[in-house]
Amino acid sequence: MTADPSRPPLAVVTGASAGIGAAVARALSEAGHPLLLLARRAAEMTALGLPDTLCRSVDVSDAEAVTAAVRQAEGRYGPTDLIVNNAGQMFLGFLADQPTEQWQRMFDVNVHGLLNGVRAVLPGMIERRHGTIVNVSSVAGRNVYPNHTVYSGTKFAVQGMSESLRAEVSGQGVRVIVIAPGSVETDILAQTTHEGVKAGYQAFKDSIELLVPEDVAAAVLFAYQQPQRVTVREVILASTEQLG
């Protein structure tokens, strides 16, 4: 399908069923973009009720499923101009006793899943010499915290991969942007199974006024809506009360 020049182009959002992903989807929809939303929970994405939106139940660690969904959306709405790689897993815990399955899942989603999203759209962006990749990282990709060892490792990987990819493709008209939030009021803490670590992190969250998902969505739109010749390479945002 040829893109309609009179309307904003297709945007893809992963991890779009709740939290930051859902807020980004709503913001992009309000800006007029047709959307491809990817997450494992299809019902929650459909319940957003956004127009010109294709919702697909996809695990981003499945490269073939991600690519197939992108091709379907592009057949309906035209080429992808933006992907927001937001899907993530956060299992906090002590390395000495954290289940190794949690390590694997974090790397599968936070690293391999992000790469699968990039690979699904990057060749077309290079061919058109136009496109934007937004990778949602974390302040834990720049700083270290107790009980975050593997999670931080995945986010440091996002940081490094994003900077290297930017060096690869900036001369081909493709922008690579990192959004690195501090603590955000979402349900991601529920993934942590270590009750002591969870309680400690919850106490920290209760002690300050957190970011909300809409704050992160606003940062994504700010960076994306700059002229294509301008790359906001990284946005680091956190609660004013968050010190680290």
Secondary structure, 3 states (H helix, E strand, C coil): CCCCCCCCCEEEEECCCCHHHHHHHHHHHHCCCCEEEEECCHHHHHHCCCCCEEEEECCCCCHHHHHHHHHHHHHHHCCEEEEEECCCCCCCCCCCCCCHHHHHHHHHHHHHHHHHHHHHHHHHHHHHCCEEEEEECCHHHCCCCCCCHHHHHHHHHHHHHHHHHHHHHHHHCEEEEEEEECCECCCHHHHCCCHHHHHHHHHHHHCCCCECHHHHHHHHHHHHCCCCCCCCCEEEECCCCCCC
